[in-house]
Amino acid sequence: MVKSVGSAGLERIELKRLTERLGRLFSVLQEAAEAQLPAIAGTWAPPVDVCETADAISIRVELPGVSASQIKIGLNSNKVRICGEKKKRNSRQRISSHLCSERSYGHFDRAVPLRWTISVNDATAELVNGMLLINLPKIRDRRGSEFKVPITEKESN
């Protein structure tokens, strides 16, 4: 038996779909806003590129003048956190005043939200010429896949 849905029912279904879409859009915008703003005053956020291939997520972070020992990478199932400190060099000559200084120094902190299932144990990172390259292999999503369960037959006594 099939129930017919009146116009009020269709409006409710469309309103529910629209609400779900707006909720997803809001969560994506919130993630982007959190990723763009430094969390603590006095910190800076290095520029980040996030790219996706069929097998992995790659993250590139610009960190000129920072050594690998000054960087910490934290990884969990829903975000990658890159933090550390870029130390200011002491100049060899005595400078009376800066006319222009556009480079950022001090603590940096950057969180990149992850919406993919990744293999935490297989993640790698390397620092090459001031560019931090983080590779996060994806785990194939098995939801919706059908697995065969083997059946063993035992004789009853």
N, C-alpha and C positions, 0 to 999 in steps of 0.2 A: 504494500500500500504506500503510495507516494502522497505526501502532504504538499499542498500548494502553499506558497508563501505570499502573503499580501504585500502591498506596496510599503507598508510600515515595517514589515520584516526585512525587505530588501534594503530599506534605508538604514536599519540597525546593522545589518551585515556590512554595508559599505562604510558606515561610520566606524565600526570595529576595525576594518581593514585600514582605514585612514589613520586611526589612532595608533595602530601597530607600526605603520610606516613612519609616522611622526616620532614615535618613541625610538625607533632605530636611528632616524636622522639626528635626533637630539643626542643620543649616546655617541655617535660618530663625531659630532661637533664638540661635545664635551671632551672626548679623548684628544682631539686636535688642539683644543684650547689648553689642556693640561700639558701637552707635549711642547707647546710653544713658549709657555711662561716659566721662568725660573721659579723654583719653589721657595727659595729663601733669598732675602735681600742680600746683596753683595755677591751673588753668584751669577754666572753667565751660562748660556746654553749654546754649545757648538752646533753648527748646521749639520743636519742629518738627511741622508737619502735612504729610503726603504724601497727595495725592489723585490719583486716576486717572480720566480720561475716555477716550472712544474714541480721541481724537486726540493726547492729551498727558498728561504727568505734571506736576502743579503742586505746588510746595513752598512753604510759608509758614513763615517763621522770625521769631519775636518778638525784635526788637532795639531796645527803646526806649532813646533817648539815644545811639544810635550813628549816625554819619554814613556816607554811601556811601564816602567816602575811607578809612574805617577797616575796611572789609570786603573780603575777597578770596574769590572763588569759583573753585574748581578743579573741572574736570569731565573724567572719562574714561568709558570704556565701561561700567564697573561701579560707579561711585560719584560722588557730588557731595560736595565738601568745602567747608564754609563756615568761615572763620576770620577773626580780626581782634582788635581790642582795644577795650574800652569803658573810657574814661579817667574817673577819678574827678574830679569838680569840686572845686576848692578853695573852701571856704566863705568868704564875705565877713566873717562874724562869727567871732570866736574862740570855739570850742566847747571846754569843759573835758573832756567825756566823752560818748560816744554811749550812749544808753539802749537803743536798738534799731537795728540796721542789717540789713535783709534783702535789699537789692539786691546783685547781683553785679557786680564790677568786675574789670578785668584782661583777660588773653587769653582768648579763647573759640575753641573748635574743635569742629566737628560734622561727622561723616561720615554721609551717607545712602546706603545701598546701593541700587543700581539693578538690577532684574531684567528690565528692558525694553530693547528696542533703540530708542535715541533718536538724534535728529539733533543732534549736538554743534554744528554750524555755525549752526543756527537757534535755539539756546537764548537766552532773554532773561531779564533780571532788573531789578527796579525796587524802590526803597525808598520806601514811602508811610507817613507817620506812625508810624515805628518798626516797620513790618511789611515784611520782605523777601519779595518775591514772585518766585519763579523758575519759568519756564515751559519745559518740555522737550518739544518735539514728538516724537511717536513716529514711527518708520519702520515702515511696514507690513512684517510678517514674510512673506517670500516662500518660506519653506521649505514644501515639499509642493505648491507651485503648479506647474502645468505651463506651460512657455513653448514657443512654437512657434519653431523655428529655420528661417529662410528658406534655401531651397536654390536655388543658381544652377546653371544647366546650361551647360556649355561644350562646344563642339564639339571633337572631337579631330582632329588634322591627319592 
